[in-house]
């Protein structure tokens, strides 16, 4: 029992000595430091230039470069970097075709030799012995969104037509009737699947068919009529601000205006009738003035005629005949004698004219109170010429009568011989 107690005392004494040694060593707090394991920190940086790129990882630990393709969910370990020996290595020879790797002193940098479908994706730097600490960056193909461009072309032949739309986007065919303000969506074309479809088969099949051309769509107008004449538009389906339009309208052949004029005189009044397939203007020019004045107008569509100025109502009235207009002259006098012209309102080179003058007569100046009036120089000349013709005719008539009498009325005259009695026959 005595020996056991001695051994126990010795053990207690050793423990006490060790404790005192620790107390002595750590008598000052500043001399005793508790070392805590530092949490790894990782930073990543992407550098791109042209068709290559680089992924730089910085961290106070061993690093692993990982990669996941843009079109895949599989993550691959590409390279590892050791901080103690400051070296980086690819984990498989197959990666040499795409990558090179080097240590930077504070981490590693992996160069992407060429950017393509095999190297586009997500790159991650992971703490080798603590995968929960990581940093990632995407290296993806730069997608430039092209502004949709739409072109439209109209093809017409006979009673049918086609509207062709070309564009690098989804297209919608729209239509607005010529006599309406309502725009309707007729068909749609999808560029990815290269197909076109009418949006309402029951409604539009009667008028249209549609097909894809490879670069857009074409819609065929089965027959041109009042239901299909109008404005056709190609619109980018997802960007309605981009569009192109074309009109498919009924061809209107413009007839050349034709003007005919007819004069009717009765007593002291007269009428001028104009016939034409257009709007007509009645014009008048007096011999006393050089100015031509517009008297009245007739509209072919509304079939109405009216005087241009109320002041002409004293002399004229006008009405529509269905095929033109008729201008009635209330009284023929110095104010209404002259030249009347019917002119196509919008085609001044299309016209027809007629003249209204008083009856021409020559009165013998020997009669009391008789006055001879000549309207124009032409009238004077014409009357003088007519008088000369009359005198010439009378002279010729007298000569002719004398010749006839000379032939049929000859008589024998008596002879008187010398020495005979002239009183005896």
URNORUR-V714045 format. One record per helix or strand. SS is the DSSP state (A for helix, B for strand). FROM is the first residue (numbers start at 1). LEN is the number of residues. If there is no record, write none. Layout:
ss: (SS;SS)
from: (FROM;FROM)
len: (LEN;LEN)
//
This chain:
ss: (A;A;B;B;B;B;B;A;B;B;B;B;B;B;B;B;B;A;B;B;B;B;B;B;B;B;B;A;B;B;B;B;A)
from: (2;29;42;52;63;75;87;93;99;107;121;130;150;160;171;183;195;201;208;216;230;239;259;269;280;293;304;310;316;324;338;347;377)
len: (24;3;8;8;7;8;4;5;5;6;7;10;8;8;7;8;4;4;5;6;7;10;8;8;6;7;4;5;5;6;7;10;32)
//
